[in-house]
């Protein structure tokens, strides 16, 4: 069932496993449920180990980027999808949590670090000044990200009815490193819809699939605030 559609997004209220083979897209970029028994409003975040691994088998042979903790990528996601192409780290202020970083794993694709430039660390260096004079806009990105923080309760981006939001800027960074303008990106765990805003900002299309009607309500709440 289509829950929402506009020029950027087609959003389905469904289990992605039931419809993914019928969809046309270029990449998967997602932050999946962590399977840690978190009590969501209308479903439980808990599958047995084999079912959790099998869930990721639907990503096999598809260009996929998955944000998760490193242990889960090694023990479950690679088991379900297969060989990982590249892993980079997203490091952030832990905000009271015991975890201070997550991994971003690329399957069947690779990020191009030259597509996203970072400010030079030593702009007074004569060699750097020469590069800038010749039109350089910065250095290539590294295989770790530490300039994007988790969403805090006081952030203008925070959706009050949703937990564990992925920053839009992080998704934009991944999109720019990995995809091309006009590509269609699937998020099979759409949540509060951060991918929608990242795709809109980078001229990509997206397909969202979300099992929870409560999470779709959270996305519509975010959307309404922007469209006011």
HUNORVEN-V880253 format. One record per backbone hydrogen bond with DSSP energy under -1.0 kcal/mol. CO is the residue of the C=O (numbers start at 0). NH is the residue of the N-H. If there is no record, write none. Layout:
BEGIN
co;nh
CO;NH
CO;NH
END
This chain:
BEGIN
co;nh
0;12
3;10
7;205
8;5
9;207
10;2
10;3
11;209
14;17
15;18
15;19
18;21
19;22
26;185
27;64
29;66
37;39
37;44
42;39
43;45
44;36
47;51
48;52
49;53
50;54
55;58
56;59
58;61
62;27
63;106
64;29
65;104
67;102
68;72
69;73
70;74
71;75
71;76
72;77
75;79
76;80
77;81
85;105
87;103
88;144
89;101
93;96
99;91
101;89
102;67
103;87
104;65
105;84
105;85
106;63
111;114
112;140
117;138
121;124
124;128
125;129
126;130
127;131
128;132
129;133
130;135
131;134
138;117
142;88
144;90
151;154
154;157
158;161
166;170
167;171
168;172
169;173
170;174
171;175
172;176
173;177
174;178
176;111
179;182
182;204
183;25
183;26
184;206
185;28
186;208
189;192
192;196
193;197
194;198
195;199
196;200
198;203
202;181
204;184
205;9
206;186
207;11
208;189
211;215
212;216
213;217
214;218
215;219
216;220
217;221
218;222
219;223
220;224
221;225
222;226
END
